[in-house]
Amino acid sequence: MLTQRLLLSDRGGMLVLGLVLLMAIIVPICNLALPTNSPFYISNFTVALLGKFLCFALLALSVDLIWGYAGILSLGHGAFFSLGGYGMGMYLMRQIGDRGVYGHPELMDFMVILNWETLPWYWQGFEMFWFAALMILLVPGLLALVFGWLAFRSRVTGVYFAIITQALTFALMLAFFRNEMGFGGNNGLNDFKEILGFDITAKTTRAGLFVASAIALILGYLACRYIVTSRMGRVLIAIRDAESRTRFSGYQVESYKLWLFVFSATLAAVAGALYVPQVGIINPGEFSPLNSIEMVVWVATGGRGTLFGAIVGAFSVNYAKTFFTTFSPETWLFILGALFVLVTLLLPKGIVGLLDKLVRRKGDKA
């Protein structure tokens, strides 16, 4: 019954998850087992790039969950993604120990440069992975809980909610740029050495992080699918389509929206935590409002309100970004803006909506 509900009634999702699972098997094998001169060899750079795409897909999934099924347009999910990334970055920095440039056994290099004498209290405990993992979930979740409670109880919706979420991530970006915050300022956190005792630059570690990202994406998708196919999911769709009518029917609309917003934020934080060890750095630029706007473009391009469309959109847009920023970096923002306008006007249901229309048309002709 549960399998029927989660997968068998979701052909598009099954196809996408199947491809992700196939990637999780083939990519590490082609990277670790094949010689570098093999035509099927996948380089370390490609493994890290595909790992980034998997993290972005999980992030897009969190945006689609609240926007596609509850009508909550958040332009601040980059904040939760970045907070999760900083949580992982703090753990990785504590693993450096006395192997930093200045050889201090406890303080990070940027703290030594700033003449700090003791480790700040909020860095305590991050040398333990379980504590860091807990903070990765707890801090973004608490921020989403407080922010969402204040916004939803005041019945802030639509474009107004989008604006204040964008203000949230912009404020955090400005705060993390300050050196006295103790998060590395403009340079952020970098020069990581190991994770869970493994060399972070080793091929096997890179492959392991890739597989972990794929597993997180699959589990995240199944969790989101469980929510949207449940009774709660039907209430969320009712809130999206007619919030006032749902409220008058006796449902606590604010509670439903708040719970979903918090869950979505923690999902984004997990994506950020998996992203950082694969790119090797986290800095305040990740809080940029432009990044949060890009996430919405991923979902709109793939297909809002489908879940698997968010994964398709994240992969397709970021592949295009990689291509264009390599050959013509100054034109990417114009292309991104044009893409969003064209998708809104010509493909309101995104890529998966277009494919579904083509399949149905072919079926009708047959």
N, C-alpha and C positions, 0 to 999 in steps of 0.2 A: 504493500500500500504506500509506504513512504518512498520507495524507489519509483513507483508510478508517478507520485506527486512531484518528486524533485527532478527526475530525469526523463522518464519515458514520455511524458507529455510536453517535453521541451527539446524538440529535435535540434534546433539551432544551438542551444546550450550544450547538448551532448556532443555535437560536432566540434564546437570550440574547445570544450574540455578535453576531448579526445586528441585534438591537435596539441594542446598544452602538455598533456601527458606524454605524447609522442616526442615533443621537444625535450621534456625532462629526461627521457631515456637516450635519445639519439645524440643530442648536443654534447653531454659529458663524454660519451663513448668516442665520438669523433674528435674530441679535444684531447682526451687522455690516452686512448688506445692506438690511434693512428699516427704514423710518422708525419713530420711537418711537410714532406714533399708529396704526400698523398693528395689527390684532387678533392677528397672528401674531408680533409683535415679542417677543423674549425679553430681559428686562432683564439688566443686569450682575450684579445680585444673584442672579438665578436661575441664570445661567451659573456663578457661583462656588459656589452651593449644589449644583448637579448635579456640578460638579467634585469637591467634597468627597465626595459619594456614590460617585463612581467610585473615589476613593482608599480609602474605607471598604470598598468591594467587593473591592479588591485585598487589603486587610488581612484581610477575612473569608476570602478564598481561602487565604491563608497559614495561618490557623487550621484551616480544614477539611482542608487537606492532611495535617496531623499528627494532628488529632483524628479525622477521619472515616476515614482510611485506615491509620493506625498506632496509633490508640487512645491517643495522647499528649495528655492534657488540659492545656493550658497556660493559666494565668491571669496570665501575665506578658508576653504579646505586646505590650502597650502600651509596655513598656520598649524593645523594638526599633523600634517605630513612632516613639517619641519621640526615640530616638537618631538615627534617620535624619532626623527633622525638625530636630533641633538641628544636625546636620551641614549641612543646607541653610541653616538660619538663620545659621550662622556665615559661610557664603559670602556671603549677602545682606548681612550687617552689614559685611563687609569692603568691599563695593561702595559703601558710603555715603561713605567718605573724610572730607573736611572739610565735608560738607554736614550734619553733625549739629548739634545745638543749641549745643554748645560749640566747634564748628569745629576740633576736633583732627584732624590729618591721618591719624593711625594708631589712636588709642584710641577705643573706643566711649564714648558719653555716660555710661553707668553706671560705666565704669572711671574717667572723669574725676571723677565725683561721689565715688567711693571713694578718690580721691587716688593712683591707680596711676600710676606713672611710665613703665613699659614694657609692651609687649604680652606676655602670657604665651606661653610657648613652644608650647603646644598650639593657639594660634591662628595660628601661622605656617603659611603655605602656603595658607590658606583663601581668599586673594584670587584663586586660580586655580581655575576651575571643575573641571578634570580632577582636581585634587587633592581637592577637596571631594567629587566623585562617588566617588572611590576610597575616601575615609574613610567615606562613607555606607554603603558595602558592607562595608568591612573592619572597622570598630569593632563594629557589631552582630554581624557574623559571628564575630569572635574571641570576643566575650562569650558567644555561643551555643555556640561550640566548647568553651570552658573550662567553662562551667556545665554543658553537656550531658555532657561527658566525665566530670566528677565525679559527676553524678547517675546516669547510665546505667551506669557501671562499678560503682557501688554498688547497682545494681538498684532504684533508687527509681522506683516506678511509681504509677499510680492517683491517689488523692486526695492522697497524700504529695507527689507531684511537683507537683500543682496548687498545694499550699500553699507549697512553696518557691519556685515561680515567682512567686507573688503576693508573697512576702517580698522577692524580688529587685526587682520594680518599685517596691515601697513604699520600700525602702532607697534606690533611685536617686532617687525623688521627694524624699525628705528631704535627700539630698545636693545636688540641684540647687536646692533652696530657699535654700541657704546662699550669701550674697554672695561669700564668699571663694573659692568654686569658680570664679568668673569667667565665669558664664553668665547674668548678669543677675538672679539671685536670683528673688524672687517675681514680678517683672515680666517676666522672660524676655527674649526677643529680639523686637524689633518695629521699626516705622518704617522698613521696607525701601523702597529707592528704585528699584532696577533689577535685572534679571536678564539676564545675557549681553548687557549693553549696551542692553536695551530697558526702557522705563519700565514698572514692574511694575503700575501702576494703569491703563495704557492698555487700551482695549477689545480691541485686536488681541493684546496680550500675554495678557490673560485668556482669550481664545479659544484661543490657542496652548497655554496650560497645560491647558485643558480637553481639547483634542485629544491632547496628550501623555499625559494621565491615561487617556484611552480606549485609546490604543495600548498603554500599559503594562499595562492590565487584560487586553486581548486576548492580548498576548504572555505575560503571567503565567499566564493560563488554559491556553494551549496548552502551556506548559512543564510545568505541573502535570498536565495530561492526558497528556502524553508519559510522565511518571514513573509515573502510576498504571496506565497500560495496558502498561507494560513488564514484563519479568521481575521487576525490582525491586519494582514495584507489587504483584505477586502475593505476593511475600515479605512485604511490609509488611502486606497484608491478613491473611496467615497469622499475623504477629506480633500484630496486633490481636485476632484471634479465639482464638489459642492460643499465647501467647508461649513457654511452657515446652516445648511440643511442637516448636515451630519451632527452639528452641535445641538440643534433643536430636537434631534431624534434621541438625545440623552447621552451621547458619547462625550467623554472627556477629551476633546480634540487636542488640547494643549499637552496632556500626558502622553498621548500617542506620538505626537510630533517630537516631544522632548526625548522620549526613549529612543526613537529612531535616529535622532540627531546625535545623541551620545554614542550609540552603536556605530554609526557611520564615521564619527570622529576617531574612535579607537581603531577602526579598520584602516583609516588613512594613516594613523600613527604606526601601525604595523608595517604598512608599505614603506614609510619613511625609514623605519628601523632596518629593514632589509636592503634598502637602497644605499645607505651610507657606506657599509663595508665594501660594497661593490664598486663605488665610484671613488672611495678613498678620501672624501672630504665632505664637510657640511658647513655652510656659512650663511650669514643673514640673507644673502640673495635668494635663498630658497623660499623666504617669506614673501617675496615680491608679489603684489597683486596680479601682475601679468601672468604669473604661473597658475594662479587660481582660475583666471579667465581661460587659460589654455585647457585646463581640465574640463571645463564646461564645453569647450569646442570638441574635445575628444568624444564626449558623450553624445553631443548633438550630431557629430559626423557619423558615429557608429550606429546610433539609433536609440533615442531616449525611451526609457520604460521597457527595456528588453533584457537588461543585465548583460547578456552575451554581446550585445551591440556595443556596450561600453568597452569591452575588451578589444573588439574589432577596431573601434575608433582609436583607442590608445595606441595600438600597434601601427595602424595605417598612418595616423598623423605624425607620430614620432619617427617612423621610418622616413616619411617625407621631410620632416625637420632635419634629420641626420643628412639626407641627400642634399637639400638646398643650402643648409648652413655650411656644408663642405665646399660646394661649388659657387654659391652666390649668397654669402651670409647676410649681406645688406638688404636682400629682397625678402627674407623669410617672414618678417612681420607683416608685410603687405600681402604676401601669399596667405598667411594665417587669417588675416582680416577678410580677404576675398573668399576664402574657403567657408568661413562662418556665414557670410552673407549668402553665398550660393546655396549652401546646405539649407539655410532657413527658407529661402525662396523656392528652390527647386526640389529639395529632398527633405521635406519636413519630418520624415520617419527615418532619415539617415541611410547608410549603406545597406543595412539589413532589411529596411523597409523596401528599398529598391529591388534587392534580390528576391524578396518575398513576392513582390508584384510581378517580376519576370517569371518566376516559377509558376505562379498561379495563371498567368496569361498563357504560358506554354501548356499547362494542364488543361485549360479551357479549349485550346485549339485541338489538343489530342482527343 
